[in-house]
C-alpha cells in the first residue's frame, strides 16, 4: 500500500494542469508561448489571471493531496514528506509530457500547507513581499524555497523536515536555473509584463 501511495504521489504531481487548462480554455499549447513553461507564471504572462489562477490552484492541490493521502496511510514524516517531494518531482518531470514540466513552486506550497499551515503563511508573506518589491516572481520563488530548511530548523522541526526542506530548495532552485541566469543579466521578465 505504501509503495502505491508513493507512485500515486508522483502520478498526481505529473498531471500537467497548465497544459490541460490552456488547451481546454484557449485551445493553445502553452509550451509554444512565453518561456515555454507549463506553470502558472508563464500562463499569467501569456493568457492573464483568469487562466493562471486555476493553474496555480490546481498545481498547489497536487502537493496538498499527495501529502494528505500519505498522512492517511502513515504518520511517519519520512513517508509523507517523501510523497510530497515525489509530487514536486512529478510536476517538474511529468511522465505525461515526456518529463518536461514546471518548476514546482506552486506544488511545493501545497506540500508545505499540508505539513504546516502557519509556516506556509510565513513563507508566502516573505516571498510575496519580495515579488511586490522587485516584481520578479522567480526571485520570490527561489528565495522562498531556500528559506524553507532554515525555517524548519529555526522552529524546531525534526531532521526529516530539514532534509526535505534542503531537497525541496535544491529542486526548485535547479528548476529556476534559466531564471537565475536572466536575473543576473537583468533580462528576467517582471510580473505584469506581457509577452
C-alpha positions in Angstrom: 0.0 0.0 0.0 2.8 2.4 0.9 4.5 1.9 -2.4 1.2 2.6 -4.2 0.8 5.8 -2.4 4.3 7.0 -3.4 3.6 6.0 -7.0 0.3 7.9 -6.9 2.0 10.9 -5.4 4.4 11.1 -8.4 1.5 10.5 -10.9 -0.7 13.2 -9.4 2.2 15.5 -9.5 2.6 14.6 -13.2 -0.8 15.9 -14.1 0.0 18.9 -16.3 -2.8 21.3 -15.4 -1.1 24.2 -17.1 -1.1 22.3 -20.4 -4.5 20.8 -20.0 -6.3 24.0 -19.0 -4.8 26.2 -21.7 -5.7 23.6 -24.2 -9.3 23.5 -22.9 -9.8 27.2 -22.3 -7.8 28.8 -25.1 -7.1 26.0 -27.5 -3.4 26.7 -27.3 -0.3 24.8 -26.2 1.3 26.9 -23.5 4.6 25.3 -24.2 4.8 27.2 -27.5 4.5 30.6 -25.8 6.5 32.8 -23.4 9.1 30.8 -21.6 7.6 27.5 -22.8 6.9 26.5 -19.2 3.5 24.9 -18.1 3.4 26.7 -14.8 1.1 29.5 -13.6 3.6 32.3 -14.1 4.0 31.6 -17.8 0.3 31.1 -18.1 -0.2 34.5 -16.4 2.3 36.2 -18.7 0.7 34.7 -21.8 -3.0 34.4 -21.0 -3.7 36.5 -17.9 -5.1 36.0 -14.4 -8.3 34.2 -15.4 -6.2 31.3 -16.9 -3.3 31.5 -14.4 -5.3 31.3 -11.2 -6.9 27.9 -11.7 -3.5 26.5 -12.9 -1.8 27.8 -9.8 -4.6 26.5 -7.5 -4.7 23.0 -9.1 -0.9 22.7 -9.1 -1.0 23.6 -5.4 -3.6 21.0 -4.8 -1.4 18.3 -6.2 1.2 18.8 -3.5 -1.5 19.1 -0.8 -3.3 15.9 -1.9 -0.1 13.9 -2.1 0.9 14.7 1.5 -2.6 14.3 2.9 -3.1 10.9 1.2 0.3 9.8 2.6 -0.6 11.0 6.1 -3.9 9.0 5.9 -1.7 5.9 5.5 1.2 6.6 7.8 2.1 9.4 10.2 5.9 8.9 9.6 7.4 12.2 8.5 9.8 10.4 6.1 6.9 8.8 4.3 4.6 11.8 3.9 7.4 14.2 3.1 8.7 11.7 0.6 5.3 11.7 -1.0 5.3 15.5 -1.2 8.7 15.5 -2.8 7.6 12.9 -5.3 4.6 15.1 -6.2 7.0 18.0 -6.9 9.3 15.8 -8.9 6.2 14.6 -10.9 5.3 18.3 -11.6 8.8 19.0 -12.7 9.3 15.8 -14.7 5.8 14.6 -15.7 5.5 11.2 -17.3 2.6 12.6 -19.3 4.7 15.3 -21.0 7.9 13.3 -21.7 9.4 14.6 -18.4 9.3 18.3 -19.4 7.3 20.1 -16.7 7.1 23.1 -14.5 9.2 24.5 -11.7 7.3 23.1 -8.7 6.8 26.3 -6.9 3.0 26.1 -6.6 3.1 22.3 -5.9 5.7 22.9 -3.1 3.3 25.4 -1.5 0.7 22.7 -1.4 3.1 20.3 0.2 4.1 22.8 2.8 0.5 23.7 3.5 -0.2 20.0 4.4 2.9 19.9 6.6 2.5 23.2 8.5 -0.1 25.8 7.7 1.4 28.6 9.7 4.9 28.1 8.3 3.4 28.2 4.8 1.8 31.6 5.6 5.1 32.9 6.9 6.8 31.7 3.7 4.1 33.2 1.4 4.3 36.5 3.2 8.0 36.7 2.8 8.1 35.5 -0.8 5.1 37.8 -1.7 7.0 40.8 -0.2 10.0 40.0 -2.5 7.7 39.8 -5.5 6.0 43.1 -4.6 9.3 44.9 -4.1 11.1 43.5 -7.2 8.2 42.3 -9.4 10.3 39.1 -10.1 8.1 36.0 -9.3 11.1 33.8 -9.9 13.2 35.6 -7.3 10.3 35.2 -4.7 10.1 31.5 -5.6 13.8 30.9 -5.3 14.4 32.8 -2.1 11.2 31.3 -0.6 12.4 27.8 -1.4 15.8 28.5 0.1 14.2 29.8 3.3 12.3 26.5 3.9 15.0 24.4 5.5 16.1 27.4 7.6 12.5 27.9 8.9 12.2 24.2 9.7 15.4 24.4 11.7 14.6 27.7 13.5 11.2 26.4 14.5 12.4 23.1 15.8 11.2 20.6 13.2 12.9 17.2 13.1 15.8 16.2 10.9 13.4 14.6 8.3 11.7 18.0 7.7 15.1 19.8 7.4 16.4 17.2 4.9 13.1 17.6 3.0 13.5 21.4 3.1 17.0 21.1 1.6 15.8 18.7 -1.1 12.9 21.0 -2.0 15.1 24.1 -2.1 17.6 22.3 -4.4 14.8 21.1 -6.7 13.1 24.5 -7.0 16.4 26.3 -7.4 17.6 23.9 -10.1 14.3 24.2 -12.0 14.8 28.0 -12.0 18.4 27.9 -13.3 17.5 29.8 -16.5 15.6 32.4 -14.5 18.8 32.8 -12.3 20.8 33.4 -15.5 18.3 36.0 -16.7 18.2 37.7 -13.3 22.0 38.1 -13.3 21.8 39.5 -16.8 18.9 41.8 -16.0 16.7 40.3 -18.7 14.2 38.4 -16.5 10.6 39.3 -17.2 8.7 41.1 -14.4 5.3 40.5 -13.0 2.6 42.0 -15.3 4.9 42.1 -18.3 3.2 40.6 -21.3 5.0 38.6 -24.0 
